[in-house]
Amino acid sequence: MTKQRITIRSIARKLGLSPATISTALTGRRNGIFVSPETREKVRQVAGTMGYALDHLRRRPPTLQRIALLCPPSSDFISAAVPELCQLLTQQDYRLIIRTDADRRHACRVARELHRRYEIDGVIFIGSRSSPEEVAADIPCVVLGEVPDGMDAWRVTVDNEGGGQLAGDHLWSLGHRRVGMVLWEGNRLPAEKRLRGLRSVWERGGESIPDEAVIRIGTDSEEEVFAKLSAALRRGPRRRLPLTALFCYNDRLAGMTIKALRRLELRIPQDVSVVGFDDAVYAELLDPPLTTIRQPVVQLGSLATQLLQERLSSPQGPSKVLQLAGRLIVRQSTAPPPAKS
């Protein structure tokens, strides 16, 4: 007597469920159907009892179909990265869930719950993470941003230190020696790396950038930028400016810096040169158009997706880090320092 072949349909008849539900429970492929953990476990137990070949399911490579994009509230980089990622992923027929959350730890809990309910296959966390509790490393995820040195995470990032070096090399080549940085403390990991890159150029030239030349901004406030720049740029003997160039954490902060310098009756770039970071859509619309470091947003998003697929296929493999170089975009906000500076 020929042994009857056990199929998904025969399991469905046994349990009184649809074949699509049985397929989702066994394979983890969602197909628009939600299956509770209890139902999934029951389906697998009955399938095993009936003699369904569960082993071959484990050999199937996991698929990446639904991706959650989780990010903090808007910044220049977030505003650029999310639309580019959405366009890229929808062109490849991925289904997306997009969520913004200022609490990165809460975002991790959300990611785990979505994954537990089989609503997503993996997660791309957009923006830097400062601790392991802000990365759900127990599910397939990739960070598009920085993490602390030594932290185990799959991630893709721009070379922030290299970007600082690009800005420094440009200003050094123009003849600037008294340079400062306007640093936003709300995202310290990339900010400190950009500062480290800037300082490395001065160290290479036998000079240094003192701590008092680093203007640390703690709020998204033009008045704070103005007040701290006013203090940092008090003229010395013979009305000599203490700084002739400023490298800003991002383009938004560079725009605030330009406005503050004008309030101080300083010209850009004749008195003070300004460099930003990101190459936001408005950077060339500032007055003057902003010299900045361009982040390769499209390439970063593409690599994050590729890395997430690899992470899903190799859950036990070692974490990988991919880093892309930024690009110096020279516009009219930088020039050689004043002749009598």
C-alpha positions, 0 to 999 in steps of 0.5 A, spaced: 500 500 500 502 506 497 503 511 503 499 517 502 504 524 501 502 529 507 501 536 504 500 543 507 492 541 504 492 535 508 494 538 514 489 544 513 484 539 513 486 536 519 486 542 523 480 546 520 485 552 517 486 554 510 492 552 506 495 559 506 495 559 514 498 553 514 503 555 509 505 561 513 505 557 520 510 553 517 515 557 513 514 564 516 512 567 510 507 572 511 503 573 505 498 578 508 496 573 514 497 573 521 498 567 525 499 567 533 505 564 536 500 559 539 497 557 532 504 556 529 506 551 534 500 547 534 501 547 526 508 544 527 506 539 532 500 536 528 505 537 522 510 533 525 505 528 528 502 526 521 509 525 518 510 532 514 518 533 512 519 539 517 527 538 516 527 541 509 523 547 511 530 549 515 534 548 509 530 553 505 533 560 505 529 565 509 526 571 504 526 578 505 519 581 503 517 586 509 522 591 512 521 596 518 524 603 517 525 605 524 528 612 525 528 618 530 524 624 529 527 628 523 534 631 521 537 633 515 540 626 514 533 622 516 529 627 511 534 625 505 535 617 507 527 615 508 524 618 502 530 615 498 530 608 502 522 608 500 523 609 493 529 604 493 525 598 496 518 599 493 522 599 486 524 592 489 517 590 491 519 590 498 513 592 503 515 597 508 513 599 515 515 606 517 515 609 524 519 615 528 520 614 535 524 619 539 525 613 544 530 608 541 529 603 546 522 603 545 523 603 537 527 596 539 521 593 543 516 595 537 521 592 532 521 585 536 513 585 537 513 586 529 517 581 528 514 576 533 507 577 530 510 575 523 509 582 520 516 584 518 522 580 516 527 585 518 529 592 521 533 598 518 534 602 524 536 609 521 540 614 525 546 612 530 545 608 536 549 609 543 548 602 546 546 595 545 539 596 548 537 601 542 539 595 537 534 589 537 540 584 535 536 578 537 532 579 530 535 581 523 537 588 523 541 593 520 543 600 523 544 605 518 549 610 522 554 609 528 554 605 534 559 605 540 566 602 538 566 595 540 559 594 540 556 588 536 552 590 530 551 589 523 551 596 520 552 601 514 555 608 515 558 614 512 566 615 514 564 620 519 572 621 521 574 621 514 569 627 512 572 631 518 578 630 514 576 632 508 573 638 511 580 640 514 584 638 508 580 643 504 580 649 510 588 647 511 589 648 503 586 655 503 590 657 509 586 657 515 590 655 521 585 658 526 579 653 525 573 651 530 567 646 530 560 648 531 558 641 534 551 638 536 551 634 542 544 631 540 548 626 536 555 625 539 557 619 536 558 621 529 559 629 531 565 626 535 568 622 529 567 628 525 571 633 530 577 627 530 577 627 523 578 635 523 583 635 528 587 629 525 589 634 519 591 640 524 596 634 528 599 632 521 601 639 520 604 640 527 598 644 529 592 643 534 585 645 535 584 647 542 577 645 546 575 652 547 575 652 539 569 647 539 563 650 540 558 645 543 550 646 542 545 642 546 539 645 543 536 646 536 536 653 538 538 659 533 539 663 540 544 658 543 548 658 536 548 666 536 550 666 544 556 661 544 558 664 537 558 671 540 563 669 546 567 664 541 568 670 536 570 676 541 575 680 537 582 680 540 588 685 540 587 689 533 580 686 533 583 680 530 578 674 530 580 668 534 577 663 528 577 664 521 573 658 519 568 654 522 566 646 520 559 645 522 556 638 525 551 638 519 548 643 514 542 645 518 547 648 524 551 651 518 545 655 516 544 657 523 551 659 524 551 663 517 545 667 520 549 668 527 555 670 523 551 676 520 548 678 526 555 679 529 556 683 522 561 678 519 561 676 512 561 669 509 566 667 507 570 674 507 571 674 514 569 667 516 569 661 512 563 655 513 563 648 512 557 643 513 556 636 513 550 632 509 549 636 503 542 637 504 537 639 499 537 647 501 545 647 502 546 650 495 540 655 496 543 658 502 547 665 502 552 664 500 551 657 497 554 652 502 561 648 502 559 641 505 561 634 505 556 630 501 553 623 504 552 618 499 545 617 501 542 612 495 548 608 496 548 607 504 540 605 503 542 600 498 548 597 502 543 597 508 538 592 504 543 588 502 546 587 508 539 586 511 538 580 506 545 577 508 544 578 516 537 574 515 541 568 511 546 568 516 543 569 523 549 565 526 555 569 522 559 575 525 557 582 524 559 586 518 560 593 518 560 597 511 563 604 510 562 609 505 566 615 504 563 622 503 565 627 498 567 634 499 562 639 495 566 646 494 561 652 494 562 659 495 561 659 503 569 658 503 575 662 501 582 664 504 582 667 510 583 675 511 590 677 509 591 681 516 588 675 520 
